[in-house]
Amino acid sequence: MADAPAPAIPAPAAPVAETPFTGLTSAQVGELRSRGLTNAGGERTSRSVAEILRANILTRFNFILGVLLAVILVAGEPQDALFGIVLVANALIGIAQELRAKRTLDRLAVLSAPLVRVIRDGAPLDIAVADLVAGDLVDLRAGDQLVADGVVRASASLEADESLLTGESEPVGKRAGDRLLSGSFVVAGSGGYQATGVGADAYARKLAAQARRFSLVRSELTDGINRILRYVTWAIGPVAVLLVISGWHAHGNVRQVASGTVAALVGMVPQGLVLLTSVAFGVAAVTLARRRVLVQQLPAVEGLARVDVVCLDKTGTLTDGSIAFDSLIRLDGQAQDEAALGALADDENRNATLAAVGQAFPPPEGWSRQAAVPFSSARKWSAASFAGQGTWVLGAAEMVLPGSQQEQLSQAAELAASGRRVLVLARAAGPLDGESLPQGLRAAAFVLLAERLRPDAAETIAYFAAQGVALKVISGDSPLTVSAVAVRAGLPGADRPVDARDLPEDPGALGRLLEEHSVFGRVTPHQKQAMVTALQARGHTVAMTGDGVNDVLALKLADIGIAMGSGAAATRAVAELVLLDSRFATLPGVVAEGRRVTANIERVANLFITKTVWATLLAVAVGATLLPYPFLPRHLTIIDTLAIGVPSFFLALAPNTRRYVPGFSGRVLRFAIPAGSIIAAATFAAYALARSRGLSLVQQRTAATLVTLILSLCVLVLLAAPLTWRRIVLVGAAAAGFALLFPVPVVRRFYELQLPRSGLAITLAVAALGAAALAGFWVLSRRRGRGPPPADGWPA
């Protein structure tokens, strides 16, 4: 989907009064809130109630049907206004279903909403983003997204990634007095800033609105349906004129002309198609919500069905994300390895790796930190200088050690091949020189960390392999480490890892390499973006999972961004889906739900558009021959309800495991036009034969209704193939419902039905010929591979 243009970066704000380091007082917060200087900005994951009502009521076809209903109520008979009940029911069902989805999504959005830590009344306090006020002092840690514009008040090697603002992925160091813009996020270090631009004045509000609010994502399904509906709209005017002329010629009666014209136009309108599309999306969102998946954009469910490549990180997906110290291999007997590790881990801004080290090595006494460089995914190392102890660096061996220490580099590679994470602890006598590695680094020890494989990882990978979805493990860790873990999880091709430092810059060459390999290590954030783009350039639909700040831009570039609920706020803000339980094993169900929705919507679209085709062709045929229209609106209500409306709900919500196949609208029209033409021809033939035999108009219309219903049920059978007992019951119930209209005289008269006894055999023969033609068309289209695929997945 295309992103909206980013709003212009605002000019530097005028100097503001500094808030004391004790923060705002409760009284000040209340006063600022009363003035509206809060960060509330109306972000939402679903449409408002007013928007839902407007979207389900004020539609093009509701307007058309409403006008036709008014015509019938004024000039026709009340029985012919039954389609008005369907009109109202469709709108009510759509509204109720979307309100249900809205409640579920909004509740989950509140539960997963990010918090910010502010200083108020001299104490830290976690508050909702919307409760932030201008002047608040905000505490910052690595992974935090800035939710308001502001000015840095304190910095401890604070670095911000402003790539969402500038497009530049290089972290920018921030010192006291520097400006911070919301929409950026902290990648290293810590600090605090004073919020100056909140709410509508914050740059984040415009960016977040593009990433998080409800929006109708452009998709093949919605585009295809809208294209077909436009064709129908264009046809309604000319057909109406033709029917008025032919009706007046046949009847010369305003009531009869109105009834026939309204019947034809109602038949042309696929009333329930848009409704069932919305219902299917809504039900999918609620189903996924029960699985702890927050859908931030409802139509994004369709995108799940198209996914054929999933890019994922090792940590948190194949492994459970927890890291534990495994062992220490000393390389220098004179070095104070354990004390150095404890001192490095004694950092309030430590990441998960240093936290695991800190659990094994307590802080030593007498080590005074003088300077530090925090860890970043670009550097892949962190460092600190200590008084009298020199400088110590902890990070990836190939990033820390010079090429001259080849023996240690080879040893690190061998250790990484076992599947453990290998870090090197190195020492230099001199101090840190800015953010560059100090000169004279010597390896002191290898630190081995272990990650636990998720128990469901192998099963999840097997599912994707069976479904033809390629998995690409993209990690910042050593390729050998990633490969070992992926092999344990059963990932195909995991034994051939690629070091991302050797990846080509050319997108074409990169795309070919990505298709040939499954495991990539030492990947930088910039390379993640390039990988997503290269895969898309080769025609793939890419889903990207992520939980860290270095995943944000790749998530935004991917066709479907999937964030972990436990991940950074920045990743959750730009993702279409959030896995609230952070379980990789949830993804198969997510993809399956997307496929179920798209396959069922296509099946339902075949039913509705087939009816539109035969109704349109029949209207043209009777108009051209100056005959009265063969149906009253009440007859079409019978056909709509029994052969299309009720069965379509079962089809739209039934299980379906069919994989997504491109070409939705073309495939629907290739089925609907021939099938609708056969039904129109058979109906017109039965109607003309009944008319030629001198039968009454009621019997002529009954014959046409009987043939149309039988052939519509034949289309239903073809679309529901292969037949199971449930589908047989569904079709049988529809046929029985029609049969039950005849025994009771009151019902028969209400619907104006009378079987043509003298011509019933001929009517049924025409229906049989039509059914044979439909069957022949079906067999021929299946042989050519053009027919709709079978309704796989409906339980037998």
N, C-alpha and C positions, 0 to 999 in steps of 0.2 A: 504494500500500500504506500502511497506517496505521502510524505510528511508535508505539513503546512510550512510555509516559509517562517523561519525563526524571527521573532520580533527584534527590532533594533536594540542593540545594547545601549542602555541609557548613559547619559553623560554623568561624570562624577557629581555626587551630591554635595550640597553646601555643608560646611562644618556644622556639627550638632553638639549639643551639650553632652558631656560625658556622664554616663551613669556610674555611680560609685561601684567599686568591686564587690560590695555587699549586695548589689543588685537593687531592683526596684522594691518598694514596699507594697504591701497589699493594698493600701489606700491609693498609691499611685497607679497600680494595675487597674483598680476599679474605675478610677477617673479616666484613664486612657481607653478603657473598654467602653465607657459611656460615650466617649467621643468617636467611637467607631474605628479606633486605630488598632484593630486586631488583624490577625492573619487569616481570618475566615474568608474563604474565596469561593465557596460553592462547588468545590470539586466533587464529582460524583461518578459512580460506576454504572448508573442506570439513568434512564430518562425520568423527568418529573412526572407527577400524576397528570398534570395538564398536558404535557407532551404526549403521554400515552393515550389519553382520551382523544386528543387531536389527531394522532396518527392512525387510530383505529376507526374514527368516525368520519373525519373530513378527508376522505379519499376520492379519487377520481371515479371509481366504480360505485361507491356508495352514493355519490351525487347522481350518477346516471340512473341507478336503480331507484333512488328516492324520487326522481322526477317521474319515472315510469310508474312507480307505486301511486303517486298523486294522480296521474292520468287514469289509472284503473279505478281508483276510488271515486273519481269524478264522473268518468264516462263508461266504466265497465261494471262488472259484477263483483261483489265482495269475495266470492270464492277464488277469483283470479288474483286476489291480493295476498295469497298465501306466501308468495316469495318474499313478501315484506317481513314475515316472521323469520325466515331464514336470514334475511338481511340484518335484522336486529340481533338474532342469535349469534351470527358470525361476529358482529362487533362486540357483543357482551363476552363471548368466549375469549376473543383476542385480548380484551381489556383485562378480564379476570386472570388469564394466564400470565400476561406481562406484569400485572401488579404482584402476582405471587412470586415471579422471578425477581422483581424489583426488591421486595421485602427480603428475600433470601440473600441477594447480592449486597444490598445495603448493610444488612446485619453482618455479613462476613467482612465487608469493607471496613466497618467500624472495629471489628475484632483484630484486623490485620493492619490498622492504620498506624503509621510511624509516630513515634514520640520524639520530643526534643527535650534536652536537659537545660534548664535555665537556673540562674541564681536569683532567688527572691528572698527578701528578709534575711540575707546572710547565709542561706542554706540552699543546697542543690535540690531541684524539684523537676520530676519528669511530667511534662504536660503534653496535651494534644497539639498538633501543629496549628490548628485553628485558634488555640488559646494564646498563642504568642502575641505580644503587644510591642509596639514601637518603643525602643529604649531597653528592652530585655537584654540581659547578658546571657549568651548562649554558649554552652560548653561544647567543644568539638573534639571528636575522636576519629581515627581512621575508619572509613566506611560511611561516615555521616554525609547525608545530602543537605546542602544549605537550603533552607525553606524561606529565607527572607534575605533581602539585601542588607549589607552592613559594613562595619569597619572593624578590622582586627584590633583587639585590645591586648591580647597576650598570645605569644607564639613560642612553641617548643619544636623547632624544625618543622613547622606546619607547611604542608604542601597541598595545593588544591589542583584538581583536574578540571579545567574549564572547557573541555572539548565539546560539551553540549552547547556552549556559547560561541566558541571561536572556531571549532573544528580542529584545533591543534591538540594532540593527545599528550604532549609533554607536560608533566606536572610543573606547576608554578609555585615557587617559594613565597610564603606570605609572612610579613613581619608586622609588628605593631604599627598601626596607622594605615596599612594597605586596605584597599577596598575589596570586598567580597560580594559576588553576585549570586543570588539564589539560582539554582539550576546546576551549579557546579558541586563537586563533592570532594571530601578530604581523602587523599590517598596515602598520606604518611604524616607522622607527627601528631601534635595535639595543640590545643589553644582555646581561645575564646574570642567571640566577637559581639559587638553591640548591634542589635537589629535597628536599622534605620528605615528601610522600605518594606512595609508589610501589606498584606491584602492585595488590593488591585494595583498598588504601587510597586509590588515586588516583581522582579523579572521572572521568578519561578512560577508565578501564577499563569503567565502566558505559556511557558514551556510545559508545565504540568497539565494545563488544559489540553494541549496537543497530545499528551501521552496517556492521560488517565481517564478523561471523561468518556461518557457513552458516545459512540459515533457509529454510524452505519458504514462498516468497512466495505469498500468496493470489492465485489466478488463475482465469480462467474455465474453463480446461482442467481443472485439478485439482478445482475445485469441482464442475464438471459430472460428471466421472467419479465422484467420491465420492458425489454425489447418486444417480447410477444404481446404484452398488454398494450404497447403503443400501436402495434399492427391492428389489434382489435378496436381500439379507439378510433383509428382512421376509417375503419370499415363501417362503424355504426351509423354515421351520417348518411352515406349513399344508400345503404341497405334500408334504412328507415324510410327514405323518400320512395324507393322502389316498392316497398311493402304498402305504403299508404296508397300509391297509385293502383297497385294490383288489388288491394282490399276494397277500395272504393269501386273498382270495376266489377268485382265479384259480388259485393254485398250492397253497396250504396247506403250503408248504415254506419253511422258514426260509432256506435257501441261495438259492432263487429270489427270495424277497422281498427279501433283502439285496442281491442283484445288481441287481435292477430299480430299487430305491430309490436305491442308490448311483449307478447310471448316470444316473438323472434329475437327481439333485442335482449331480453332476459337470458335466453338460451345462449347468446353469443358471449355473454359476460362470464368469465371464470370466477364466480363469486368467492369461492372458498380457497382459491389457490394462495393468495397473499396471506390470508388468515392462517392457513395451515403451515405456511413457511414461518410465520412469526411464532406460532405455537410450538413448532418443532424446535426452533432455536431456544425458546423459553424453557421448554421441558428439558432440553439438553443442559442448559445452564443450571437448572435446579438439580438435575441428576449429578452433574459434576460437583455442585456445591455439597451434596451429601458425601462425596468422596474427598471433601476438603480441598476443592479446587475453586479458586475465585476467578470467574470469567469477567475481565474488565471491559470487554467489548463483546456483546452477544454474537453478532455475525462472525466473529473470529472463530467460532466453533466450526464453521465450514472450512476454514483454512487448515484445521487439523487433519481433515480427510485428504488434503492434497500433499501433506508432508511426505517426502520420500528420503530426506536426510535429517538426522537429528545430531547436532553437535553438542557435546557435553564435556564437562570437566570430570576428572577422576575423583577429586575430593568432594564428598557430599552426594555423589551419585553412585559410582561403583563402590566407593567406600562410605562409611557412615559419617565421615567428617571429623571423627575424634582422632587425636594424635597422642601418642604416648612415647615417652623416652624408651628406647630399646637397649642401646649399649653405647659405650664410649671406647674408641680405639685410639690409643695414644701413639703419637708419632714423634714426640719430643719429651723425653723423660724429665727434662728440667723445667718444663712449662707448668704453670699453675692452672691446669685445664679446668678443674672443677670450680675453683674460685672464680675464674674468668666467666664461665658459663652462668654461675649464680649472679655475678655482677651484671652481666648483659641482660639477664631475665628480670632483674630488679628494676622494672620500668613500667610505670602506670599505663603507658601506651603500647604495651607489648601485644603482639599478635598471637594467634593460636600456637604457632611453633615455639615462640619464646615462653608461652605459658606452660607448655609441656616440659620444656627444659627447666623452668622454674620450679616445677613440682619435684623434679629429681635433684636439683642443686639449689640449696638455700643461699640467700645473699651472704657474701663474706663480710667480715668486719674490716674496716680500714680502707675500703676501696671507694674513693671519692670520684664521682663522674665529673669530668670537665667539659666534654663535648660529645655529641652523638649525632649519628645519621640514622634516621628511622628506616625500617624496611619498606621497599616499594617493589611492585611487581616488575617494573622496568629494570631496576638495579639487580634484584634478586639477592640482596645482602643488606645487613645492618651492621653498624659499628659504633664503638664508643671508646673514648680515651679516658684513662684513669690516672690520677696523680701518682707518680712513681711506679706505675705498672705498664705504661706504654698504651698502645692502641690495639684493640681486639676486634676482629671481624668474624661474623658468622654468616655463612651463605652457601650458595651452590659452588661446588669446587671449580667448575669450568669458568665461573664468573669472577672468582676471587683469586685463584692461583695463577701466576704467570705461566706461560707455555713452557718455560724452562724446567718447571717441576713436573716433568712428564710422568715420573714414577708414581707420584701421589695422584695425579689425574687418572692414570690407568687403574690404580687401586680403587679410587672412588667409583669408577665405571663398573668394576667387577662387583663391588658391594651393592650398587644400585640395581644390578641385574637380578638380585634376590627379591626385589619387590619392596625393599625398604627405602625410605627417604634418607638420602645421605647429604649431610652438611659438613662443611669443613670449618674448623675453628682455626683462625690464623692470627699471628701476632706480628706487630711491627714496633720498633723502638720509638719512632717519631710520633708526633701528634697527627690528628686528622687535618687534612688540607681541604677545607670546604666539604664538598660532597663527592670527592674523588677518593679512590683507594690510596692508602699511604704507601710510600715506597718501602721496599725491603720486606714485604710480607713473607712469612714462613709458616708452613702448615704445622699446627701443634697437635691436632687431634681430629678424628672423624666422629661426628655425632650422628648416630643412627636412630631414626624415628620409625615407628611402625603404625600403619593404618589398618583398620579392620574392614574386611570386605563385607558389604551388605549381604545379608542372607538371601535376599530376593533378587540380587543383581543378575545371577545366571539365568533365572527364569525370565526376567524382563528382557534380557538380551536375546534369548531364544525366541521370544514372542516377536520382536522386531525383525529378526532374521526370517522367520516364517512369513511375515507380512510384506517382505521385500523392502523394508525401510533400512537404509544404511546408517550405521552409527559411526561417528567420528569423535574419538576421544581427544580433546584438545586441552593440554595441560601445561602449566608453567614448570612442572617438575621434570626431572631427568627422563629422557625417552626410555631408558632401560627400566627405570622404576615404574613408569606408567605402563610399559609393555608387560612387565611381570604381573601387575595387578589385573590388567585386561585379559591376559591369558588365563589367570585363575577364574575370571568371571565368564570365560567361554566366548569372548568376542572374536569373530572370524577375522583372520589377518592380523591379529594382535602381535604376532611374533616378528613382524617386520616394521618396527617403529622408525619414525623419521625425526631427526633433530631439526627443529624449526629454524635454527641459525643457518641451515643450508638450503632453506626454501628459496625458490626463484622469485624474483620481483614481478615477472611477467604474469598477468592474470590467467592467460591461456595455459601456460606451463604449470602454474599453481593449481588450476582446476583439474588438469589431467592427473597430477600427482595426488590430489585429494581423492580422486575416484579410485586410484590404485592402492591407497594405503588407508589404514583405519586408526592408527595411533600416532600422535604428534606430541613431542615434548619440547620444553623450553620455548613455548609460544608466548610472544609478547601481546599486549592488548591491541596494538596496531595490526599485528598479524591475524588476530581473531577476526577483526573487521574484514581484512583482505580475503580471508578464507570464506567467509559468508558470501561476500560479493562474487568471488570466483565460482563458487558452487551455483549461485543464482544465474550467473552468466552462461552456465552450461545447461540451463533448463531445469534445475532442481528447485523444489520448494523446501526451504530450510527452516527448521525449528532450532532455536538456540536456547539451551538452559544455562542459567548462571545465578550466582549468589554474591559475587564480589563486585567491588566498584570497577574493577578492570574489565568486567563483562558488559558494562552499560551500553557502549556504542554498538557492540556486536548484537546485543539483544534488540536494539532499536533498528538495526539494519536487517535483521532476520525477518522472514515472512511471518513467523510466529515466535515472539519472545516469551519464554517461560522462566519465571523467577521463583526461587525458593523462598518460602515464607520466613525462614530464619536468616535470609540474606540481607544485604545492605538495603537501606531505604531507596537508594537511587535505582537499584535493579527492579524493585517492585513498582516504582513509578513508571518505568518505560515499558514494562512487559504487558502483553495482552492477557496472559494467564499467570496466576500465582499459585504454586503448590504449597498450601498452608502448612501441611505436615512435612514439607521438604523431603518427601519420599520419591525417589526415582521410579519405584515400582508403580506409582500412580499413573505414569505416562501411558502405558498400554491402554488403560481404560479411557484416558483422555482422547487418544487417537481413535480408538474404536467408536467412541461416542460421536466424534466428528464424521466418521465414515457412515455411521448409521443415519445421521441426519441428512447428509447429502444424497445417499442412495435412496432414502425414502421420499425426500422431496422430489427427486426426479421421477420416481414411480407415480407419485400423486399428480405431478405436472402432466404426465402422459394422459391420465384420466381426464383432467379438466380441459386440456387443450384439444384432445380428441372431440370432446363435446362442443367446444367452441367452433371447431372446423365443420362438424356436420350441421350444427345449427346455422352457421353462416352460409354454407353451400345450399342448404335446403331453403333458406330465405331467398337467396338469389334465384334458385330454380322456380319456386312458386311465383316470385315477382316477375320473372321473365315470361312465364306462361300465363300470367294474369289469373292465377288461381288463389283462393283463400288460403291463409296459412293453416297447415294441418294440425296445429296444436293450440290449445288455450294455455294461458300461464299456469293454470293448476295442473295440467298434464306434465309440463316441464318440471314442476315442483316434485311430482311423483318420481320422475326419472332422476332428477338431481339428488333426491334424498336416498332412494333405494339403490341406485347403481353407481353413484359417484360420491355424494356427501358422506354418508355413514361409512361405507367401505374405506374412503380415503383417510378417515381418522385412524382406522386400524392400521392402514398401510403406513401412515406418517409416523406412528409411534411404535411400530413393531420392531423387534430386533432385526438387524441387518449387518452382515459383516463384509459386504462387497467393498472392494477397494475402489478408491476414487479413479474415475476415468475422465480425462478432459473432453470437452466438446458437448456440454450439457444441452444448450439450446438447439444445436444442429441435430443431436440425437433425438430430442423430443419431437421436433418438427418432422424428422424422417419417419417417425412412427405415427404421429397424430394426423398428418395430412392424408396418407393412404388409408388409415383406419377410419378417419372421419369421412373420407370420400365414399368408402364402401357403405357406411351406415347411412349417409345422406342419400345415396343412390337407391339402396334397398327401401328406405322409408318412403322416398318419393314414389317408387314403383308400387309399393303396397297401397299408398294413398291414391295413386292414379287408377290402379285396378279397381279399388273399392268404389271410386267415383264413377268409373266406366260401367260398373254393374248396377248403377242407380241406387246404391245404398245411401242411407241418410247421412247427413253431415256428422252426426254424433258417431255413427258406425265407422265412417271414414277416418275420423280422428282417433277412434279407439284402435283401429287397425294400424295406423301410423305409430301410435303410442306403444302398442304391443311389439311391433317390429323393432322400434328404437330401443325399448327396454331390453329385449332379448339380446340384441347385438351389443348394447352397452355392457350387459353382464358377460358376454363373450370376451369383450375387451378386458374386463376385470379379471376374468379367468386367465387370460394370456399374461397379464401383468403380474398376477399372483403366482404364476407357475414357478416350480413344480407344485402340483396340488397336494395338500395334506388335509387331514380331516378337519382342521380348524378353517382352512380356506373353503372347503366344500360347505361347511356349515354357514360361513359368511355369505357365500353366493346363494345357497339354498334359502337362507333367511330373507334375502332380498327378493327372490322369486316368490316365496310364500307371502311376503308382504304385499306384493302386487296382486296375487291371486285372491287375497282376503278382501280386496276392495270390491269384489263383484257380488258375493253372496248376500250382503245386506243392502236392501233397496235404497235406504237413505244415503248410505255412503256412495253407492253407485251413482245416484242422481246428483249428489254433491259434486262429485268429480266429473260428471257428465261422461260416463263410460257406458258403452253397450257393445257387447261382442257381436261382430258381423257373422251371424250363424251360417248364412248361406255362402259366405266367402271366407270362413275361418280357415279352411284347408289351404286356400290359395295364399292367405296372409302368412300362415305358418310355413308354407313352401318358400315364400319370398325370404322369410327370416332364416330358413335353413340354407338357402343359397347365399345369403349374406354371411352367415356363420362360416360356410365353407370357404368363401372368398377371404374372410379374415384369417382363417386357419392357413390357407395357402400363402397369403401375404406373410404371416408370421414365420412359417417354415422357410420361405424364401429369404426373408430378412435375416433369420438366424444363420442360415447357411452362408450368407454374405458377411456375417459378423456385424450387422447393422441394428439388430433388434435390441431392445432393453435386456440386460442380463437378468437371470432368474433371481427371485426374491430369496437369496440365501440368508440363512440365519433365523427364519421364522420357525419356531419349534414345531416339530411334527406332532 
